[in-house]
Amino acid sequence: SLPGNKITGTIPEQLGNLSSLTSLDLEENLLVGEIPASLGHLSKLQLLILSQNRLSGTVPDTLATISSLTDM
């Protein structure tokens, strides 16, 4: 959980390799670019918060495959 830390740059594709991750909160930072499709590999993810950043593009279809995702 890293909300409000003024993190800059893009969301790394490598986050999709964290197979045990259940929660990812990057709200209220300075992130830019697109949401990586690799986040769809996080099969245990339950919570994903990316609001209040400067992200662009669309939400990757791969996120729809995460059956455990309850809050986004």
Secondary structure, DSSP 8 states (H G I E B T S, - for coil): --TTS--EE---GGGGG-TT--EEE--SSEEEE---GGGGG-TT--EEE--SSEE-S---GGGGG-TT--B-
